[in-house]
Amino acid sequence: MGKKSAPELEQRRSIVIDFDGTITQDDLLDEIARLFGDPAVYEEVEDGLDAGTMPLREVITREFAPVTAPLEEVVAWVLDRVRIRPGFADFVRSAQAAGWDVHVVSSGFEELISPVLEREGVDVELHGNRVDARPEGWIVDWRYPDGCDECNESCKRSLLPASYVVYIGDGYSDRCAARASDRVFATRGLATYLADLGTPFEPFEDFRSISQTLANEMAS
């Protein structure tokens, strides 16, 4: 995906936002895997991910296989626990009012994300994985293609729209999509990764700061 300028694409402008650790202040997927799953399995597979010996798809699949709690219980926990970064809903509404398409992309599960977006009053296109929450263990229904040409992972890059893309993310699963986007706002691990590569990005703490930075583009 080549870099483009906003004027070249006229009204075809998109903002793509990760969910866990980006829209939310904490990575709820990690917390659920530790709390409702097997902490020992969680630590083992996360070490494999950090070492580059285990792909993300296998990590998440193995983390959630020991989770046996009913989906409704976990959704209730999420809604009670979740902390949203300040300014998120206002940012989305302002972008949409200015003609931007807004997408939420996640390696997490739509069943856990949709209730949060609905509570925040945010209506966006959501792309995530699905989960079959069986009593004997959760089974992940992967919705991303396996084996991206760039990173060889089940990757969000395949879902980037063919437009001028602003990407907002924080972690491992955002790396490939961020590198393929035209403008990137990054925090935490994604910021460190891009800085090490020398890839341009803009740091952020909340969506109010992103709104201020994008004010001219969103108004044009």
PyMOL CGO cylinders between C-alpha atoms (Angstrom):
from pymol import cmd
from pymol.cgo import CYLINDER

trace = [
    CYLINDER, 0.00, 0.00, 0.00, 1.75, 3.15, -1.19, 0.3, 1, 1, 1, 1, 1, 1,
    CYLINDER, 1.75, 3.15, -1.19, 1.75, 6.42, 0.67, 0.3, 1, 1, 1, 1, 1, 1,
    CYLINDER, 1.75, 6.42, 0.67, -0.82, 8.88, -0.62, 0.3, 1, 1, 1, 1, 1, 1,
    CYLINDER, -0.82, 8.88, -0.62, -1.70, 12.47, 0.03, 0.3, 1, 1, 1, 1, 1, 1,
    CYLINDER, -1.70, 12.47, 0.03, -5.15, 13.48, 1.18, 0.3, 1, 1, 1, 1, 1, 1,
    CYLINDER, -5.15, 13.48, 1.18, -5.82, 15.81, -1.79, 0.3, 1, 1, 1, 1, 1, 1,
    CYLINDER, -5.82, 15.81, -1.79, -5.05, 12.99, -4.25, 0.3, 1, 1, 1, 1, 1, 1,
    CYLINDER, -5.05, 12.99, -4.25, -7.89, 10.95, -2.83, 0.3, 1, 1, 1, 1, 1, 1,
    CYLINDER, -7.89, 10.95, -2.83, -10.35, 13.81, -2.30, 0.3, 1, 1, 1, 1, 1, 1,
    CYLINDER, -10.35, 13.81, -2.30, -13.10, 12.46, -0.03, 0.3, 1, 1, 1, 1, 1, 1,
    CYLINDER, -13.10, 12.46, -0.03, -11.71, 8.93, 0.28, 0.3, 1, 1, 1, 1, 1, 1,
    CYLINDER, -11.71, 8.93, 0.28, -10.28, 9.26, 3.78, 0.3, 1, 1, 1, 1, 1, 1,
    CYLINDER, -10.28, 9.26, 3.78, -10.31, 6.67, 6.51, 0.3, 1, 1, 1, 1, 1, 1,
    CYLINDER, -10.31, 6.67, 6.51, -9.36, 6.46, 10.16, 0.3, 1, 1, 1, 1, 1, 1,
    CYLINDER, -9.36, 6.46, 10.16, -8.55, 2.93, 11.34, 0.3, 1, 1, 1, 1, 1, 1,
    CYLINDER, -8.55, 2.93, 11.34, -8.39, 2.38, 15.10, 0.3, 1, 1, 1, 1, 1, 1,
    CYLINDER, -8.39, 2.38, 15.10, -7.24, -0.61, 17.13, 0.3, 1, 1, 1, 1, 1, 1,
    CYLINDER, -7.24, -0.61, 17.13, -9.39, -1.52, 20.15, 0.3, 1, 1, 1, 1, 1, 1,
    CYLINDER, -9.39, -1.52, 20.15, -7.48, -3.16, 23.02, 0.3, 1, 1, 1, 1, 1, 1,
    CYLINDER, -7.48, -3.16, 23.02, -4.97, -0.75, 24.53, 0.3, 1, 1, 1, 1, 1, 1,
    CYLINDER, -4.97, -0.75, 24.53, -5.85, 1.96, 22.00, 0.3, 1, 1, 1, 1, 1, 1,
    CYLINDER, -5.85, 1.96, 22.00, -9.53, 2.79, 22.40, 0.3, 1, 1, 1, 1, 1, 1,
    CYLINDER, -9.53, 2.79, 22.40, -9.30, 1.21, 25.84, 0.3, 1, 1, 1, 1, 1, 1,
    CYLINDER, -9.30, 1.21, 25.84, -6.66, 2.32, 28.31, 0.3, 1, 1, 1, 1, 1, 1,
    CYLINDER, -6.66, 2.32, 28.31, -5.85, -1.29, 29.23, 0.3, 1, 1, 1, 1, 1, 1,
    CYLINDER, -5.85, -1.29, 29.23, -5.45, -4.38, 27.07, 0.3, 1, 1, 1, 1, 1, 1,
    CYLINDER, -5.45, -4.38, 27.07, -8.63, -6.20, 28.04, 0.3, 1, 1, 1, 1, 1, 1,
    CYLINDER, -8.63, -6.20, 28.04, -7.85, -9.22, 25.88, 0.3, 1, 1, 1, 1, 1, 1,
    CYLINDER, -7.85, -9.22, 25.88, -4.72, -9.87, 27.92, 0.3, 1, 1, 1, 1, 1, 1,
    CYLINDER, -4.72, -9.87, 27.92, -6.57, -9.35, 31.19, 0.3, 1, 1, 1, 1, 1, 1,
    CYLINDER, -6.57, -9.35, 31.19, -9.34, -11.76, 30.19, 0.3, 1, 1, 1, 1, 1, 1,
    CYLINDER, -9.34, -11.76, 30.19, -6.82, -14.43, 29.17, 0.3, 1, 1, 1, 1, 1, 1,
    CYLINDER, -6.82, -14.43, 29.17, -5.08, -14.13, 32.54, 0.3, 1, 1, 1, 1, 1, 1,
    CYLINDER, -5.08, -14.13, 32.54, -8.17, -13.87, 34.73, 0.3, 1, 1, 1, 1, 1, 1,
    CYLINDER, -8.17, -13.87, 34.73, -10.56, -16.30, 33.05, 0.3, 1, 1, 1, 1, 1, 1,
    CYLINDER, -10.56, -16.30, 33.05, -7.97, -18.59, 31.45, 0.3, 1, 1, 1, 1, 1, 1,
    CYLINDER, -7.97, -18.59, 31.45, -4.76, -20.23, 32.64, 0.3, 1, 1, 1, 1, 1, 1,
    CYLINDER, -4.76, -20.23, 32.64, -2.08, -17.72, 33.76, 0.3, 1, 1, 1, 1, 1, 1,
    CYLINDER, -2.08, -17.72, 33.76, 0.69, -20.25, 33.14, 0.3, 1, 1, 1, 1, 1, 1,
    CYLINDER, 0.69, -20.25, 33.14, -0.44, -20.77, 29.54, 0.3, 1, 1, 1, 1, 1, 1,
    CYLINDER, -0.44, -20.77, 29.54, -0.72, -17.01, 29.10, 0.3, 1, 1, 1, 1, 1, 1,
    CYLINDER, -0.72, -17.01, 29.10, 2.86, -16.41, 30.26, 0.3, 1, 1, 1, 1, 1, 1,
    CYLINDER, 2.86, -16.41, 30.26, 4.22, -19.25, 28.11, 0.3, 1, 1, 1, 1, 1, 1,
    CYLINDER, 4.22, -19.25, 28.11, 2.65, -18.10, 24.86, 0.3, 1, 1, 1, 1, 1, 1,
    CYLINDER, 2.65, -18.10, 24.86, 3.33, -14.40, 25.46, 0.3, 1, 1, 1, 1, 1, 1,
    CYLINDER, 3.33, -14.40, 25.46, 7.00, -15.30, 25.95, 0.3, 1, 1, 1, 1, 1, 1,
    CYLINDER, 7.00, -15.30, 25.95, 6.83, -17.13, 22.63, 0.3, 1, 1, 1, 1, 1, 1,
    CYLINDER, 6.83, -17.13, 22.63, 5.33, -14.09, 20.93, 0.3, 1, 1, 1, 1, 1, 1,
    CYLINDER, 5.33, -14.09, 20.93, 7.98, -11.78, 22.39, 0.3, 1, 1, 1, 1, 1, 1,
    CYLINDER, 7.98, -11.78, 22.39, 10.74, -14.16, 21.30, 0.3, 1, 1, 1, 1, 1, 1,
    CYLINDER, 10.74, -14.16, 21.30, 9.35, -14.41, 17.78, 0.3, 1, 1, 1, 1, 1, 1,
    CYLINDER, 9.35, -14.41, 17.78, 8.89, -18.18, 18.04, 0.3, 1, 1, 1, 1, 1, 1,
    CYLINDER, 8.89, -18.18, 18.04, 5.08, -18.23, 18.12, 0.3, 1, 1, 1, 1, 1, 1,
    CYLINDER, 5.08, -18.23, 18.12, 2.70, -16.43, 15.72, 0.3, 1, 1, 1, 1, 1, 1,
    CYLINDER, 2.70, -16.43, 15.72, -0.06, -14.23, 17.09, 0.3, 1, 1, 1, 1, 1, 1,
    CYLINDER, -0.06, -14.23, 17.09, -2.78, -16.55, 15.79, 0.3, 1, 1, 1, 1, 1, 1,
    CYLINDER, -2.78, -16.55, 15.79, -1.43, -19.47, 17.84, 0.3, 1, 1, 1, 1, 1, 1,
    CYLINDER, -1.43, -19.47, 17.84, -0.91, -17.24, 20.88, 0.3, 1, 1, 1, 1, 1, 1,
    CYLINDER, -0.91, -17.24, 20.88, -4.52, -16.05, 21.04, 0.3, 1, 1, 1, 1, 1, 1,
    CYLINDER, -4.52, -16.05, 21.04, -5.92, -19.48, 20.18, 0.3, 1, 1, 1, 1, 1, 1,
    CYLINDER, -5.92, -19.48, 20.18, -3.99, -21.11, 23.02, 0.3, 1, 1, 1, 1, 1, 1,
    CYLINDER, -3.99, -21.11, 23.02, -4.69, -18.32, 25.51, 0.3, 1, 1, 1, 1, 1, 1,
    CYLINDER, -4.69, -18.32, 25.51, -8.45, -18.67, 25.13, 0.3, 1, 1, 1, 1, 1, 1,
    CYLINDER, -8.45, -18.67, 25.13, -8.71, -22.46, 24.93, 0.3, 1, 1, 1, 1, 1, 1,
    CYLINDER, -8.71, -22.46, 24.93, -8.71, -22.68, 28.78, 0.3, 1, 1, 1, 1, 1, 1,
    CYLINDER, -8.71, -22.68, 28.78, -11.42, -20.00, 29.16, 0.3, 1, 1, 1, 1, 1, 1,
    CYLINDER, -11.42, -20.00, 29.16, -14.66, -21.71, 30.21, 0.3, 1, 1, 1, 1, 1, 1,
    CYLINDER, -14.66, -21.71, 30.21, -16.68, -18.78, 31.58, 0.3, 1, 1, 1, 1, 1, 1,
    CYLINDER, -16.68, -18.78, 31.58, -19.99, -18.00, 29.83, 0.3, 1, 1, 1, 1, 1, 1,
    CYLINDER, -19.99, -18.00, 29.83, -19.74, -15.20, 27.29, 0.3, 1, 1, 1, 1, 1, 1,
    CYLINDER, -19.74, -15.20, 27.29, -22.34, -13.16, 29.18, 0.3, 1, 1, 1, 1, 1, 1,
    CYLINDER, -22.34, -13.16, 29.18, -20.18, -13.24, 32.32, 0.3, 1, 1, 1, 1, 1, 1,
    CYLINDER, -20.18, -13.24, 32.32, -17.12, -11.99, 30.46, 0.3, 1, 1, 1, 1, 1, 1,
    CYLINDER, -17.12, -11.99, 30.46, -19.10, -9.26, 28.66, 0.3, 1, 1, 1, 1, 1, 1,
    CYLINDER, -19.10, -9.26, 28.66, -20.43, -8.05, 32.02, 0.3, 1, 1, 1, 1, 1, 1,
    CYLINDER, -20.43, -8.05, 32.02, -16.88, -8.02, 33.39, 0.3, 1, 1, 1, 1, 1, 1,
    CYLINDER, -16.88, -8.02, 33.39, -15.67, -6.02, 30.38, 0.3, 1, 1, 1, 1, 1, 1,
    CYLINDER, -15.67, -6.02, 30.38, -18.42, -3.42, 30.72, 0.3, 1, 1, 1, 1, 1, 1,
    CYLINDER, -18.42, -3.42, 30.72, -17.66, -3.04, 34.42, 0.3, 1, 1, 1, 1, 1, 1,
    CYLINDER, -17.66, -3.04, 34.42, -13.88, -2.92, 33.98, 0.3, 1, 1, 1, 1, 1, 1,
    CYLINDER, -13.88, -2.92, 33.98, -13.27, -1.06, 30.71, 0.3, 1, 1, 1, 1, 1, 1,
    CYLINDER, -13.27, -1.06, 30.71, -11.71, 2.39, 30.74, 0.3, 1, 1, 1, 1, 1, 1,
    CYLINDER, -11.71, 2.39, 30.74, -11.98, 4.34, 27.48, 0.3, 1, 1, 1, 1, 1, 1,
    CYLINDER, -11.98, 4.34, 27.48, -9.30, 6.84, 26.48, 0.3, 1, 1, 1, 1, 1, 1,
    CYLINDER, -9.30, 6.84, 26.48, -10.67, 10.36, 26.90, 0.3, 1, 1, 1, 1, 1, 1,
    CYLINDER, -10.67, 10.36, 26.90, -12.21, 11.96, 23.84, 0.3, 1, 1, 1, 1, 1, 1,
    CYLINDER, -12.21, 11.96, 23.84, -12.85, 8.77, 21.87, 0.3, 1, 1, 1, 1, 1, 1,
    CYLINDER, -12.85, 8.77, 21.87, -16.56, 9.15, 21.13, 0.3, 1, 1, 1, 1, 1, 1,
    CYLINDER, -16.56, 9.15, 21.13, -16.27, 12.86, 20.33, 0.3, 1, 1, 1, 1, 1, 1,
    CYLINDER, -16.27, 12.86, 20.33, -13.30, 12.15, 18.05, 0.3, 1, 1, 1, 1, 1, 1,
    CYLINDER, -13.30, 12.15, 18.05, -15.25, 9.54, 16.08, 0.3, 1, 1, 1, 1, 1, 1,
    CYLINDER, -15.25, 9.54, 16.08, -18.32, 11.73, 15.71, 0.3, 1, 1, 1, 1, 1, 1,
    CYLINDER, -18.32, 11.73, 15.71, -16.24, 14.73, 14.60, 0.3, 1, 1, 1, 1, 1, 1,
    CYLINDER, -16.24, 14.73, 14.60, -14.39, 12.64, 12.03, 0.3, 1, 1, 1, 1, 1, 1,
    CYLINDER, -14.39, 12.64, 12.03, -17.60, 11.16, 10.65, 0.3, 1, 1, 1, 1, 1, 1,
    CYLINDER, -17.60, 11.16, 10.65, -19.22, 14.59, 10.48, 0.3, 1, 1, 1, 1, 1, 1,
    CYLINDER, -19.22, 14.59, 10.48, -16.23, 15.75, 8.43, 0.3, 1, 1, 1, 1, 1, 1,
    CYLINDER, -16.23, 15.75, 8.43, -16.72, 12.91, 5.95, 0.3, 1, 1, 1, 1, 1, 1,
    CYLINDER, -16.72, 12.91, 5.95, -14.13, 10.43, 7.18, 0.3, 1, 1, 1, 1, 1, 1,
    CYLINDER, -14.13, 10.43, 7.18, -14.85, 6.71, 7.27, 0.3, 1, 1, 1, 1, 1, 1,
    CYLINDER, -14.85, 6.71, 7.27, -14.00, 5.29, 10.70, 0.3, 1, 1, 1, 1, 1, 1,
    CYLINDER, -14.00, 5.29, 10.70, -13.14, 1.62, 11.20, 0.3, 1, 1, 1, 1, 1, 1,
    CYLINDER, -13.14, 1.62, 11.20, -12.31, -0.28, 14.37, 0.3, 1, 1, 1, 1, 1, 1,
    CYLINDER, -12.31, -0.28, 14.37, -10.02, -3.27, 13.74, 0.3, 1, 1, 1, 1, 1, 1,
    CYLINDER, -10.02, -3.27, 13.74, -9.01, -5.77, 16.39, 0.3, 1, 1, 1, 1, 1, 1,
    CYLINDER, -9.01, -5.77, 16.39, -7.38, -9.13, 16.96, 0.3, 1, 1, 1, 1, 1, 1,
    CYLINDER, -7.38, -9.13, 16.96, -9.91, -9.48, 19.76, 0.3, 1, 1, 1, 1, 1, 1,
    CYLINDER, -9.91, -9.48, 19.76, -13.51, -10.59, 19.58, 0.3, 1, 1, 1, 1, 1, 1,
    CYLINDER, -13.51, -10.59, 19.58, -16.46, -8.68, 18.17, 0.3, 1, 1, 1, 1, 1, 1,
    CYLINDER, -16.46, -8.68, 18.17, -18.68, -10.20, 20.87, 0.3, 1, 1, 1, 1, 1, 1,
    CYLINDER, -18.68, -10.20, 20.87, -16.68, -8.29, 23.50, 0.3, 1, 1, 1, 1, 1, 1,
    CYLINDER, -16.68, -8.29, 23.50, -16.10, -5.09, 21.53, 0.3, 1, 1, 1, 1, 1, 1,
    CYLINDER, -16.10, -5.09, 21.53, -19.59, -4.36, 20.19, 0.3, 1, 1, 1, 1, 1, 1,
    CYLINDER, -19.59, -4.36, 20.19, -21.18, -3.91, 23.66, 0.3, 1, 1, 1, 1, 1, 1,
    CYLINDER, -21.18, -3.91, 23.66, -18.53, -1.33, 24.55, 0.3, 1, 1, 1, 1, 1, 1,
    CYLINDER, -18.53, -1.33, 24.55, -18.97, 0.64, 21.32, 0.3, 1, 1, 1, 1, 1, 1,
    CYLINDER, -18.97, 0.64, 21.32, -22.74, 0.55, 21.74, 0.3, 1, 1, 1, 1, 1, 1,
    CYLINDER, -22.74, 0.55, 21.74, -22.50, 1.85, 25.28, 0.3, 1, 1, 1, 1, 1, 1,
    CYLINDER, -22.50, 1.85, 25.28, -20.26, 4.68, 24.10, 0.3, 1, 1, 1, 1, 1, 1,
    CYLINDER, -20.26, 4.68, 24.10, -22.81, 5.57, 21.42, 0.3, 1, 1, 1, 1, 1, 1,
    CYLINDER, -22.81, 5.57, 21.42, -20.31, 4.97, 18.63, 0.3, 1, 1, 1, 1, 1, 1,
    CYLINDER, -20.31, 4.97, 18.63, -21.47, 3.59, 15.27, 0.3, 1, 1, 1, 1, 1, 1,
    CYLINDER, -21.47, 3.59, 15.27, -18.48, 2.44, 13.21, 0.3, 1, 1, 1, 1, 1, 1,
    CYLINDER, -18.48, 2.44, 13.21, -17.52, -0.42, 10.93, 0.3, 1, 1, 1, 1, 1, 1,
    CYLINDER, -17.52, -0.42, 10.93, -16.04, -3.14, 13.15, 0.3, 1, 1, 1, 1, 1, 1,
    CYLINDER, -16.04, -3.14, 13.15, -13.60, -5.82, 11.99, 0.3, 1, 1, 1, 1, 1, 1,
    CYLINDER, -13.60, -5.82, 11.99, -12.59, -8.39, 14.58, 0.3, 1, 1, 1, 1, 1, 1,
    CYLINDER, -12.59, -8.39, 14.58, -12.38, -12.08, 15.17, 0.3, 1, 1, 1, 1, 1, 1,
    CYLINDER, -12.38, -12.08, 15.17, -15.31, -14.05, 16.57, 0.3, 1, 1, 1, 1, 1, 1,
    CYLINDER, -15.31, -14.05, 16.57, -15.41, -16.53, 19.41, 0.3, 1, 1, 1, 1, 1, 1,
    CYLINDER, -15.41, -16.53, 19.41, -17.41, -19.67, 20.09, 0.3, 1, 1, 1, 1, 1, 1,
    CYLINDER, -17.41, -19.67, 20.09, -17.64, -19.55, 23.90, 0.3, 1, 1, 1, 1, 1, 1,
    CYLINDER, -17.64, -19.55, 23.90, -18.04, -23.24, 24.68, 0.3, 1, 1, 1, 1, 1, 1,
    CYLINDER, -18.04, -23.24, 24.68, -18.18, -24.56, 28.27, 0.3, 1, 1, 1, 1, 1, 1,
    CYLINDER, -18.18, -24.56, 28.27, -15.15, -26.74, 27.59, 0.3, 1, 1, 1, 1, 1, 1,
    CYLINDER, -15.15, -26.74, 27.59, -13.11, -23.80, 26.27, 0.3, 1, 1, 1, 1, 1, 1,
    CYLINDER, -13.11, -23.80, 26.27, -13.39, -20.84, 23.91, 0.3, 1, 1, 1, 1, 1, 1,
    CYLINDER, -13.39, -20.84, 23.91, -12.68, -21.46, 20.23, 0.3, 1, 1, 1, 1, 1, 1,
    CYLINDER, -12.68, -21.46, 20.23, -11.48, -18.53, 18.13, 0.3, 1, 1, 1, 1, 1, 1,
    CYLINDER, -11.48, -18.53, 18.13, -13.10, -18.03, 14.72, 0.3, 1, 1, 1, 1, 1, 1,
    CYLINDER, -13.10, -18.03, 14.72, -10.36, -16.22, 12.82, 0.3, 1, 1, 1, 1, 1, 1,
    CYLINDER, -10.36, -16.22, 12.82, -11.62, -13.64, 10.33, 0.3, 1, 1, 1, 1, 1, 1,
    CYLINDER, -11.62, -13.64, 10.33, -8.29, -12.34, 9.08, 0.3, 1, 1, 1, 1, 1, 1,
    CYLINDER, -8.29, -12.34, 9.08, -6.46, -14.13, 6.23, 0.3, 1, 1, 1, 1, 1, 1,
    CYLINDER, -6.46, -14.13, 6.23, -3.59, -16.30, 7.43, 0.3, 1, 1, 1, 1, 1, 1,
    CYLINDER, -3.59, -16.30, 7.43, -0.08, -15.55, 6.20, 0.3, 1, 1, 1, 1, 1, 1,
    CYLINDER, -0.08, -15.55, 6.20, 0.20, -11.87, 5.24, 0.3, 1, 1, 1, 1, 1, 1,
    CYLINDER, 0.20, -11.87, 5.24, 2.75, -11.34, 2.45, 0.3, 1, 1, 1, 1, 1, 1,
    CYLINDER, 2.75, -11.34, 2.45, 4.54, -8.76, 4.60, 0.3, 1, 1, 1, 1, 1, 1,
    CYLINDER, 4.54, -8.76, 4.60, 4.53, -10.24, 8.12, 0.3, 1, 1, 1, 1, 1, 1,
    CYLINDER, 4.53, -10.24, 8.12, 3.33, -13.84, 7.62, 0.3, 1, 1, 1, 1, 1, 1,
    CYLINDER, 3.33, -13.84, 7.62, 0.70, -13.32, 10.35, 0.3, 1, 1, 1, 1, 1, 1,
    CYLINDER, 0.70, -13.32, 10.35, -3.09, -13.21, 10.47, 0.3, 1, 1, 1, 1, 1, 1,
    CYLINDER, -3.09, -13.21, 10.47, -2.93, -9.53, 9.86, 0.3, 1, 1, 1, 1, 1, 1,
    CYLINDER, -2.93, -9.53, 9.86, -5.03, -6.36, 10.01, 0.3, 1, 1, 1, 1, 1, 1,
    CYLINDER, -5.03, -6.36, 10.01, -3.23, -5.01, 6.95, 0.3, 1, 1, 1, 1, 1, 1,
    CYLINDER, -3.23, -5.01, 6.95, -5.57, -6.94, 4.67, 0.3, 1, 1, 1, 1, 1, 1,
    CYLINDER, -5.57, -6.94, 4.67, -8.49, -4.87, 5.97, 0.3, 1, 1, 1, 1, 1, 1,
    CYLINDER, -8.49, -4.87, 5.97, -7.02, -1.43, 5.34, 0.3, 1, 1, 1, 1, 1, 1,
    CYLINDER, -7.02, -1.43, 5.34, -9.33, 0.46, 2.98, 0.3, 1, 1, 1, 1, 1, 1,
    CYLINDER, -9.33, 0.46, 2.98, -8.03, 1.66, -0.38, 0.3, 1, 1, 1, 1, 1, 1,
    CYLINDER, -8.03, 1.66, -0.38, -7.91, 5.25, 0.71, 0.3, 1, 1, 1, 1, 1, 1,
    CYLINDER, -7.91, 5.25, 0.71, -5.81, 7.77, 2.59, 0.3, 1, 1, 1, 1, 1, 1,
    CYLINDER, -5.81, 7.77, 2.59, -5.46, 5.99, 5.94, 0.3, 1, 1, 1, 1, 1, 1,
    CYLINDER, -5.46, 5.99, 5.94, -4.77, 7.38, 9.39, 0.3, 1, 1, 1, 1, 1, 1,
    CYLINDER, -4.77, 7.38, 9.39, -3.93, 4.46, 11.67, 0.3, 1, 1, 1, 1, 1, 1,
    CYLINDER, -3.93, 4.46, 11.67, -4.12, 4.58, 15.47, 0.3, 1, 1, 1, 1, 1, 1,
    CYLINDER, -4.12, 4.58, 15.47, -2.67, 1.70, 17.49, 0.3, 1, 1, 1, 1, 1, 1,
    CYLINDER, -2.67, 1.70, 17.49, -0.56, 0.51, 20.37, 0.3, 1, 1, 1, 1, 1, 1,
    CYLINDER, -0.56, 0.51, 20.37, 0.76, -3.02, 20.02, 0.3, 1, 1, 1, 1, 1, 1,
    CYLINDER, 0.76, -3.02, 20.02, 2.14, -6.05, 18.23, 0.3, 1, 1, 1, 1, 1, 1,
    CYLINDER, 2.14, -6.05, 18.23, -0.91, -6.72, 16.06, 0.3, 1, 1, 1, 1, 1, 1,
    CYLINDER, -0.91, -6.72, 16.06, -0.79, -3.15, 14.72, 0.3, 1, 1, 1, 1, 1, 1,
    CYLINDER, -0.79, -3.15, 14.72, 2.74, -3.28, 13.33, 0.3, 1, 1, 1, 1, 1, 1,
    CYLINDER, 2.74, -3.28, 13.33, 2.12, -4.34, 9.74, 0.3, 1, 1, 1, 1, 1, 1,
    CYLINDER, 2.12, -4.34, 9.74, -1.02, -2.23, 9.27, 0.3, 1, 1, 1, 1, 1, 1,
    CYLINDER, -1.02, -2.23, 9.27, 0.72, 0.82, 10.70, 0.3, 1, 1, 1, 1, 1, 1,
    CYLINDER, 0.72, 0.82, 10.70, 3.65, 0.47, 8.30, 0.3, 1, 1, 1, 1, 1, 1,
    CYLINDER, 3.65, 0.47, 8.30, 1.19, 0.30, 5.39, 0.3, 1, 1, 1, 1, 1, 1,
    CYLINDER, 1.19, 0.30, 5.39, -0.76, 3.41, 6.43, 0.3, 1, 1, 1, 1, 1, 1,
    CYLINDER, -0.76, 3.41, 6.43, -0.24, 7.02, 5.42, 0.3, 1, 1, 1, 1, 1, 1,
    CYLINDER, -0.24, 7.02, 5.42, -0.21, 8.63, 8.84, 0.3, 1, 1, 1, 1, 1, 1,
    CYLINDER, -0.21, 8.63, 8.84, 0.22, 6.86, 12.17, 0.3, 1, 1, 1, 1, 1, 1,
    CYLINDER, 0.22, 6.86, 12.17, -0.55, 7.73, 15.77, 0.3, 1, 1, 1, 1, 1, 1,
    CYLINDER, -0.55, 7.73, 15.77, 1.15, 5.25, 18.10, 0.3, 1, 1, 1, 1, 1, 1,
    CYLINDER, 1.15, 5.25, 18.10, 1.65, 4.60, 21.78, 0.3, 1, 1, 1, 1, 1, 1,
    CYLINDER, 1.65, 4.60, 21.78, 3.28, 1.93, 23.97, 0.3, 1, 1, 1, 1, 1, 1,
    CYLINDER, 3.28, 1.93, 23.97, 4.84, -1.02, 22.15, 0.3, 1, 1, 1, 1, 1, 1,
    CYLINDER, 4.84, -1.02, 22.15, 3.87, 0.16, 18.67, 0.3, 1, 1, 1, 1, 1, 1,
    CYLINDER, 3.87, 0.16, 18.67, 5.57, 3.50, 19.27, 0.3, 1, 1, 1, 1, 1, 1,
    CYLINDER, 5.57, 3.50, 19.27, 8.75, 1.76, 20.42, 0.3, 1, 1, 1, 1, 1, 1,
    CYLINDER, 8.75, 1.76, 20.42, 8.69, -0.57, 17.42, 0.3, 1, 1, 1, 1, 1, 1,
    CYLINDER, 8.69, -0.57, 17.42, 8.23, 2.22, 14.87, 0.3, 1, 1, 1, 1, 1, 1,
    CYLINDER, 8.23, 2.22, 14.87, 10.87, 4.38, 16.55, 0.3, 1, 1, 1, 1, 1, 1,
    CYLINDER, 10.87, 4.38, 16.55, 13.37, 1.52, 16.36, 0.3, 1, 1, 1, 1, 1, 1,
    CYLINDER, 13.37, 1.52, 16.36, 12.63, 1.16, 12.63, 0.3, 1, 1, 1, 1, 1, 1,
    CYLINDER, 12.63, 1.16, 12.63, 12.86, 4.89, 12.02, 0.3, 1, 1, 1, 1, 1, 1,
    CYLINDER, 12.86, 4.89, 12.02, 9.28, 4.86, 10.73, 0.3, 1, 1, 1, 1, 1, 1,
    CYLINDER, 9.28, 4.86, 10.73, 7.48, 8.20, 11.19, 0.3, 1, 1, 1, 1, 1, 1,
    CYLINDER, 7.48, 8.20, 11.19, 4.64, 8.30, 13.71, 0.3, 1, 1, 1, 1, 1, 1,
    CYLINDER, 4.64, 8.30, 13.71, 3.01, 10.72, 16.09, 0.3, 1, 1, 1, 1, 1, 1,
    CYLINDER, 3.01, 10.72, 16.09, 2.72, 9.80, 19.78, 0.3, 1, 1, 1, 1, 1, 1,
    CYLINDER, 2.72, 9.80, 19.78, -0.58, 10.16, 21.61, 0.3, 1, 1, 1, 1, 1, 1,
    CYLINDER, -0.58, 10.16, 21.61, -2.06, 9.75, 25.07, 0.3, 1, 1, 1, 1, 1, 1,
    CYLINDER, -2.06, 9.75, 25.07, -5.75, 10.21, 24.31, 0.3, 1, 1, 1, 1, 1, 1,
    CYLINDER, -5.75, 10.21, 24.31, -8.12, 11.07, 21.49, 0.3, 1, 1, 1, 1, 1, 1,
    CYLINDER, -8.12, 11.07, 21.49, -8.37, 14.73, 22.43, 0.3, 1, 1, 1, 1, 1, 1,
    CYLINDER, -8.37, 14.73, 22.43, -4.74, 15.21, 21.42, 0.3, 1, 1, 1, 1, 1, 1,
    CYLINDER, -4.74, 15.21, 21.42, -5.32, 13.37, 18.13, 0.3, 1, 1, 1, 1, 1, 1,
    CYLINDER, -5.32, 13.37, 18.13, -8.36, 15.57, 17.44, 0.3, 1, 1, 1, 1, 1, 1,
    CYLINDER, -8.36, 15.57, 17.44, -6.24, 18.67, 17.94, 0.3, 1, 1, 1, 1, 1, 1,
    CYLINDER, -6.24, 18.67, 17.94, -3.48, 17.36, 15.68, 0.3, 1, 1, 1, 1, 1, 1,
    CYLINDER, -3.48, 17.36, 15.68, -5.91, 16.36, 12.92, 0.3, 1, 1, 1, 1, 1, 1,
    CYLINDER, -5.91, 16.36, 12.92, -8.13, 19.44, 13.26, 0.3, 1, 1, 1, 1, 1, 1,
    CYLINDER, -8.13, 19.44, 13.26, -7.11, 20.98, 9.94, 0.3, 1, 1, 1, 1, 1, 1,
    CYLINDER, -7.11, 20.98, 9.94, -7.49, 17.74, 7.97, 0.3, 1, 1, 1, 1, 1, 1,
    CYLINDER, -7.49, 17.74, 7.97, -10.81, 16.91, 9.61, 0.3, 1, 1, 1, 1, 1, 1,
    CYLINDER, -10.81, 16.91, 9.61, -12.14, 20.36, 8.82, 0.3, 1, 1, 1, 1, 1, 1,
    CYLINDER, -12.14, 20.36, 8.82, -11.07, 20.31, 5.17, 0.3, 1, 1, 1, 1, 1, 1,
]
cmd.load_cgo(trace, "trace")
